[in-house]
Amino acid sequence: MNKIKEVLKRLAFLTIAVIIAFSLFSCTQANQPDKDDSSDLHYGSQLTKLLVQNGMEGSMRIDFNNDGFEDEFVIDVFGSGIQVDTLSFVDGKTGERTSLISSWNGFMRLGLAEDNKKTPIIFNYLNALYDEDMNSALAEPYAKIVLVDNKPSIQALNETGDYIINCRLDPNNQSKYVFDNELYVKGSNLEGFFNLDYLKKSDDFFVVIRYYYEENVEAGITTKTNYCTIHGDKAKDLYKAITQSTLKDIAGNISVGIDHYKCDFVLYRHLDNGYNNYYFCGSFDVQKKNGITLMSVVNGSLYSKEVIYEVDSNVFELVKSTIVS
């Protein structure tokens, strides 16, 4: 009888221990931030949502060094033909102006914005996805500005990458065309289009469409851009139609002087920890040229290599009708 009681005591002890361990495990799990399983999915790189103070003007006012005076970051563009972007810091207390970085890389231009921690972020404004009010942008940043010894300093976000930004990080050397430092951006090895089944995992799937067209003005001809953002099923249907089009390799390019539509697709996921994740799902630039429809394709990352195809003739009209409807 005593043996039976002893066994029952041990079983009760083990049961209580299991319950306590399970409770501790549950608490631990509940206190951990929710993990997005998107790393296992086959779509492109993650985008960062940035707050843009002055659209593409490249300026920002903020008390960066916490001295009670509003400082300013300014991007100036120098040169004709070959242009150099220079980011400078103007101290609000002393008025002193310090050059932080100068950069020149063809299609790579300096953009400036804030992340959700109010940290100044440097990105390429040419391929960033702006909202229609130009108040925010989705981008792949490559550097941030931090305070070091009470002075602003450029900090790279990538140690290596697929694309190199030639730049000058030495504020004491103002030689505009000699660059002795490099920053990196990461491309993607993703080829082809991502699996349409993953659209089911999104809280939203949307496309930012930019329509580029030329317009006659008094001074000559200027290129203008209209923005449009389309969400949900219409965006999914457009993505399916574009990606299932007949693709034919062709040597060509998208001409700036001809009307064209640039469609950037993004998958959005809302996490239970309050954060939102955005993923780049491909960029398609569509244009009618010399009687054929051309489409440039960028997959995996905003910095991925562009490939040109000839596509079905109805793709251009399809994009156009999506905006109108």
C-alpha positions, 0 to 999 in steps of 0.5 A: 500500500505504501508503495502505491502511495509513493508511486501516486506521489511521484506521478502527481509531482511529475504532472505538476512539473509538466504543467509548470514547464508548459506554462513557462514555455507558453509565457516565454512564447507569448512574450517573444515578438511574432516572427514573420515566416516570409524568409521561407517564401520565394519573393523579393527583398524586404522594403523599409517604409520611410518618412519623407519630409520634403518629397524629392527635394532632399532636405530634412530639418531635425534637432539631430545633436539634441542641443535644442536647435533645429539642424538641417540636412541638405542634398545639393546637385552639382554639375551639368551632364555628369552630376554629383550629389552632395549631402551636407549638415547645417548646424542649427546653433552655429550655422556651420555647414559640413559636407558628409558624403558626395556620390555619383553613379549614373542611376544612383541618386542620394535620397534622404528620409527618416525611418520609424526611429527618426534616424536619417536614412540614405537611399536611392530616390530614383527607384523608391516607391513614393505614395501619391502625396510624396509623404512616405516611400518604400525603399531599400536603404544603404546607409544611415546617419548617426551621431558620433562624438556629437557629430553626424557620421555616415554608417553603411548598412551593408558590408558587401553588395552587388552594386557599389556606390562610389562616394567620399566620406571624408568631410575635410576633402571637398574634391567632388570627382575623386571618390575614395570610399564605397557603399554597397547595396544588395541585389537578389539572386531571385530569377523569374516571378514569385509563386502566385500561391504566396499572394494568399499569405498577404494582408494586402498586395498592391502596385504602384504605377508611375505613368511617364509622359512628355508635355509641351511647355513654353520652355520646350518639352518636359517629362511628367509623372503621374502616380497611382496605387491599386490594391487587392484583387485588381493588383493581383489580376494585373500581376498575373496578366503581366507575368503570364504574358509571352516573353521574348528576349530582345535587345532594346531599351525603354526610351525616356522620351516615349510614354511608358508605365512603370509598375512596382508590385509589393506584398504587405504583411501585418505582424501581431507584434504591431510591425508591418513588413513589405516585400518587393515582388517585381518591377515592370516598365511597359512601353509601345515602341516601333510597333512592338510592346517592350517590357523591362523586368526587375525581380528580387530587389530594387537593385536587381539587373534589368532585363528587356523582353518583347511582350504581348501587344495587349499588356500596355493597354491592360496597364492603362485600363487598370488605371482608368477603371 
